C-alpha cells in the first residue's frame, strides 16, 4: 500500500461488459435509457450511468453482489442522513435482485451530480486543483456533519477507545470519492457506506496517502494546507498502519464509485 496504486484504473470503458442481470435491472428502472459503465471495485461491485431518453440529468445505478463489504442498505441510511447537511447523492430507489449466479445482489439508484471524480482524466491532468478540492471538501464534510447527532459509528484505533478528535468521518476518503465541479471546486462526496463518528485523522491520513496513487508524490502538503491543519505524524502513521492491515493488496478495494454518483 505504500506503492503508487492507480485507483483510476477501476474507472471503466464505455464498452466494458456488464452482467445481464444488471442490464435487465437498468432497463426496468429507466426504460430506453443508455447504459454507460462507470466503475468497478475490488469486490465485483459495479456502477453504471443511465442516460434517460430526453432527460436533462443522468442517473447512477450502484450494484453490489453477494459478499459485499458494506451493505447498500447501510449506505443508503448514511446518505439519507448526511444529505441533510452536506452534498451527497440523493437516493431515488433501492432494493435487491437476483445476481444471475444463485445469489442476491443489492442495488441503489441515485440522481446524478454535475461533476467528475477527482481521479478522472481531466483532474489527474490538473493535480493541484484536484488535491485542493479534496482537502477543502473533506474539511467541509467534517465541519458540516454534527457528530453529536450522528447515529453511525466509524473506525477506532486499537487501545484508544475514546475518539481524540471526533468528527463525522467519511470512512473511505480516498481521492476517487471526491467529486469536482467544472470550475475545479469541491462538489460532493460519494461512497459513504463507512461514514460515522471517528477521529478526523482516520480520514486525513488515508486521503493524503491516496494522493500519490493517482497524482504522484509530493502533494500531501498541498492537501493539508487546503484542509487547514498541521500534520500529526503519530496519528497519520497509526491510521495508515490500520488501513494497510485491513485493505486488499490492490488498494481501494472498498471504494465502489469514483464517478459522478
SULBEL-V369343 format. One record per residue. N is the residue number from 1. OMEGA is omega as a letter, one per 30 degrees, with the letter a starting at -180 (999 if undefined). NEAR is the number of other ideal C-beta (glycine too) atoms within 8 Angstrom. D_FIRST is the distance of its C-alpha to the first C-alpha in Angstrom with 1 decimal. Layout:
# SULBEL-V369343
N & OMEGA & NEAR & D_FIRST
N & OMEGA & NEAR & D_FIRST
This chain:
# SULBEL-V369343
1 & l & 10 & 0.0
2 & l & 3 & 3.8
3 & l & 4 & 5.5
4 & l & 7 & 7.5
5 & a & 9 & 7.5
6 & l & 7 & 11.1
7 & l & 16 & 11.8
8 & l & 13 & 15.4
9 & l & 5 & 15.6
10 & l & 13 & 16.2
11 & a & 11 & 19.3
12 & l & 10 & 22.2
13 & l & 5 & 25.2
14 & a & 6 & 28.6
15 & l & 4 & 29.7
16 & a & 8 & 26.8
17 & l & 4 & 28.3
18 & a & 10 & 28.8
19 & l & 10 & 30.0
20 & a & 7 & 33.8
21 & l & 11 & 33.7
22 & l & 13 & 31.6
23 & l & 10 & 34.0
24 & l & 8 & 36.9
25 & l & 12 & 35.5
26 & a & 13 & 35.0
27 & l & 9 & 38.6
28 & a & 6 & 39.9
29 & a & 10 & 38.2
30 & a & 9 & 39.0
31 & l & 5 & 41.7
32 & l & 5 & 41.9
33 & l & 13 & 38.6
34 & a & 5 & 36.5
35 & a & 10 & 33.2
36 & l & 9 & 30.2
37 & a & 16 & 26.8
38 & a & 13 & 24.1
39 & l & 15 & 20.7
40 & l & 10 & 19.2
41 & a & 14 & 16.4
42 & a & 9 & 14.4
43 & l & 12 & 17.3
44 & l & 8 & 20.1
45 & a & 12 & 21.2
46 & l & 14 & 22.9
47 & l & 16 & 24.3
48 & l & 14 & 27.5
49 & l & 15 & 29.7
50 & l & 15 & 33.4
51 & a & 8 & 35.9
52 & l & 10 & 39.2
53 & l & 5 & 42.4
54 & l & 3 & 44.0
55 & a & 8 & 41.5
56 & a & 2 & 40.3
57 & l & 6 & 36.9
58 & l & 10 & 34.3
59 & l & 15 & 32.9
60 & a & 18 & 29.5
61 & l & 15 & 29.2
62 & a & 15 & 26.1
63 & a & 14 & 26.3
64 & a & 12 & 24.4
65 & l & 11 & 25.3
66 & a & 7 & 25.8
67 & a & 5 & 22.9
68 & a & 11 & 21.3
69 & a & 6 & 19.0
70 & l & 9 & 21.1
71 & l & 9 & 24.8
72 & l & 14 & 26.1
73 & l & 8 & 29.1
74 & l & 9 & 27.0
75 & l & 13 & 25.4
76 & l & 11 & 28.9
77 & l & 9 & 30.2
78 & l & 13 & 27.5
79 & l & 14 & 28.3
80 & a & 8 & 32.0
81 & a & 10 & 31.7
82 & a & 13 & 29.4
83 & l & 9 & 31.5
84 & a & 4 & 34.4
85 & a & 7 & 32.7
86 & a & 11 & 29.9
87 & l & 6 & 29.3
88 & l & 11 & 27.7
89 & l & 12 & 28.8
90 & a & 8 & 32.2
91 & a & 11 & 32.4
92 & a & 7 & 35.4
93 & l & 7 & 35.3
94 & l & 10 & 33.3
95 & l & 6 & 34.0
96 & l & 6 & 33.3
97 & l & 9 & 34.2
98 & a & 8 & 34.3
99 & l & 12 & 31.2
100 & a & 6 & 33.4
101 & l & 4 & 32.3
102 & l & 4 & 34.1
103 & a & 8 & 31.6
104 & l & 8 & 31.5
105 & l & 14 & 29.2
106 & l & 13 & 28.9
107 & l & 14 & 29.5
108 & a & 12 & 29.8
109 & a & 12 & 31.6
110 & l & 13 & 31.2
111 & l & 9 & 32.9
112 & l & 12 & 31.3
113 & a & 11 & 30.5
114 & l & 7 & 31.4
115 & a & 10 & 28.1
116 & l & 10 & 25.0
117 & l & 15 & 21.3
118 & l & 15 & 19.7
119 & l & 13 & 17.7
120 & a & 11 & 21.1
121 & a & 6 & 22.4
122 & a & 7 & 24.8
123 & l & 16 & 22.4
124 & l & 12 & 19.8
125 & l & 6 & 22.9
126 & a & 9 & 23.7
127 & a & 11 & 20.5
128 & l & 8 & 22.5
129 & a & 10 & 24.3
130 & a & 17 & 21.3
131 & l & 14 & 19.4
132 & l & 12 & 22.6
133 & l & 16 & 23.2
134 & l & 16 & 19.9
135 & l & 15 & 20.8
136 & a & 12 & 24.4
137 & a & 13 & 23.8
138 & l & 15 & 21.7
139 & a & 11 & 24.4
140 & l & 10 & 27.0
141 & a & 12 & 25.5
142 & a & 12 & 25.3
143 & a & 6 & 28.9
144 & a & 7 & 30.4
145 & a & 12 & 29.5
146 & a & 7 & 31.7
147 & a & 9 & 29.8
148 & a & 4 & 33.1
149 & a & 5 & 33.9
150 & a & 11 & 30.6
151 & a & 4 & 31.0
152 & l & 11 & 27.4
153 & l & 5 & 25.1
154 & a & 13 & 21.5
155 & l & 10 & 19.0
156 & l & 9 & 20.0
157 & l & 9 & 18.7
158 & l & 5 & 20.2
159 & l & 4 & 23.4
160 & a & 7 & 23.8
161 & l & 4 & 25.9
162 & l & 4 & 27.1
163 & a & 8 & 25.2
164 & l & 8 & 25.3
165 & a & 7 & 25.1
166 & l & 9 & 25.9
167 & l & 12 & 25.4
168 & a & 14 & 24.9
169 & l & 16 & 21.2
170 & l & 12 & 19.7
171 & l & 14 & 17.2
172 & a & 11 & 14.7
173 & l & 12 & 15.1
174 & a & 12 & 12.6
175 & a & 15 & 14.6
176 & a & 17 & 16.1
177 & l & 14 & 17.9
178 & l & 15 & 20.1
179 & a & 14 & 23.3
180 & a & 15 & 25.2
181 & a & 10 & 29.0
182 & a & 5 & 30.9
183 & l & 4 & 31.6
184 & l & 10 & 28.0
185 & l & 8 & 28.2
186 & l & 12 & 26.1
187 & a & 11 & 27.6
188 & l & 13 & 25.9
189 & l & 13 & 22.9
190 & l & 12 & 22.1
191 & a & 13 & 20.3
192 & a & 13 & 21.6
193 & a & 15 & 21.5
194 & a & 11 & 19.8
195 & l & 12 & 22.0
196 & a & 13 & 23.7
197 & a & 12 & 24.8
198 & l & 15 & 22.1
199 & l & 14 & 21.3
200 & a & 11 & 20.7
201 & l & 13 & 17.8
202 & l & 13 & 15.9
203 & a & 15 & 16.0
204 & a & 15 & 16.0
205 & a & 15 & 12.9
206 & l & 14 & 10.8
207 & a & 15 & 13.0
208 & l & 11 & 12.8
209 & a & 11 & 9.0
210 & a & 13 & 9.3
211 & a & 14 & 12.1
212 & a & 11 & 10.5
213 & a & 14 & 9.1
214 & a & 15 & 12.8
215 & a & 11 & 15.0
216 & a & 8 & 13.8
217 & l & 4 & 13.7
218 & a & 5 & 16.5
219 & a & 13 & 16.8
220 & l & 10 & 15.9
221 & l & 7 & 19.5
222 & l & 11 & 21.0
223 & a & 15 & 19.1
224 & l & 13 & 20.4
225 & l & 9 & 23.7
226 & l & 13 & 24.1
227 & l & 11 & 23.2
228 & a & 5 & 25.7
229 & l & 6 & 24.1
230 & l & 4 & 23.3
231 & l & 7 & 20.0
232 & a & 7 & 19.8
233 & l & 6 & 17.6
234 & a & 6 & 18.2
235 & l & 11 & 17.2
236 & a & 13 & 14.2
237 & a & 9 & 12.9
238 & a & 11 & 14.1
239 & l & 15 & 12.8
240 & l & 12 & 9.2
241 & l & 8 & 9.7
242 & l & 11 & 11.4
243 & a & 12 & 9.0
244 & l & 9 & 6.2
245 & a & 6 & 9.4
246 & a & 5 & 10.7
247 & l & 11 & 8.3
248 & a & 6 & 8.7
249 & a & 5 & 6.7
250 & l & 7 & 7.6
251 & l & 10 & 6.4
252 & a & 15 & 9.5
253 & a & 11 & 11.5
254 & a & 13 & 13.8
255 & a & 14 & 14.8
256 & l & 12 & 18.1
257 & l & 15 & 19.6
258 & l & 15 & 18.9
259 & a & 14 & 22.5
260 & l & 13 & 25.6
261 & 999 & 14 & 25.9
